[in-house]
Amino acid sequence: MTVYHGATVVLRICNLLAEGKIQKEYLGLLTGDTNEQTFYTKNFPITTNAGVATDDETLVDVFTRPATGGETFTELDDDGSDFDITGATGAVVVEEAANQGGDAGKFLSISYYTTADVSRGQGATIDFNRDLQIIHELGSDAPKELSAGQYEISGTIEALYITRDMLGKVLSIEDFYKTLTSFSMYLYPNGNTAGQPYIKVGSATFHGGTVKAGLKTILANNLKFKGTALSIGTV
């Protein structure tokens, strides 16, 4: 068992190359009034698969689907003629050409990459265990500890600061849109400066603790967490 004290905690929405795009997120209905129409993604910025904010339409997929008549999705052209994006704000602007009378009432969806820090915490205590497993090797039957792989991790966060719009994602199994939460938790035992270690935790769940709501923030105290340690690396 390893215990770290005074750790820095960062909760990060993370849909990048390793985790895959957010798929066909619902944006809204087209008006079909032959004008530009602006929608916004639930998470922003829209990024490349490496996490860099981008305005490149070719890196996202935007679809329409009829309100009635099946589940067939039609992808819009990504050459700027059907839609434009502003990565920093998550804006998706459907152009006049893709918002004609016959488009009225169609559902609009988008697949995209995103990453953003949504919460920071202080004073985490981290406990994790990993059992020995038998690995069969020619000429040897000795058990060896796995040097890489996924294992359970748990602990307590003394103070976690979150915003109201991220409360559902951080502290519940599902977010406000009834979809599974999509963030990774990064634990920095010695702070997140260059050269210091970090632990990336996925499938994190939270329980216990108390939540205080103020004018500018929400503070969760003594929040217990469990998750899967995906990797240990260096900042």
Secondary structure as GFF3:
##gff-version 3
##sequence-region A 1 235
A	DSSP	beta_strand	2	15	.	.	.	ID=ss1
A	DSSP	beta_strand	22	29	.	.	.	ID=ss2
A	DSSP	beta_strand	37	40	.	.	.	ID=ss3
A	DSSP	beta_strand	46	47	.	.	.	ID=ss4
A	DSSP	three_ten_helix	57	59	.	.	.	ID=ss5
A	DSSP	beta_strand	61	65	.	.	.	ID=ss6
A	DSSP	beta_strand	74	75	.	.	.	ID=ss7
A	DSSP	beta_strand	83	86	.	.	.	ID=ss8
A	DSSP	beta_strand	91	94	.	.	.	ID=ss9
A	DSSP	three_ten_helix	96	98	.	.	.	ID=ss10
A	DSSP	three_ten_helix	101	103	.	.	.	ID=ss11
A	DSSP	beta_strand	107	128	.	.	.	ID=ss12
A	DSSP	beta_strand	151	162	.	.	.	ID=ss13
A	DSSP	three_ten_helix	164	166	.	.	.	ID=ss14
A	DSSP	alpha_helix	167	171	.	.	.	ID=ss15
A	DSSP	beta_strand	183	188	.	.	.	ID=ss16
A	DSSP	beta_strand	197	207	.	.	.	ID=ss17
A	DSSP	beta_strand	210	213	.	.	.	ID=ss18
A	DSSP	beta_strand	218	234	.	.	.	ID=ss19
###
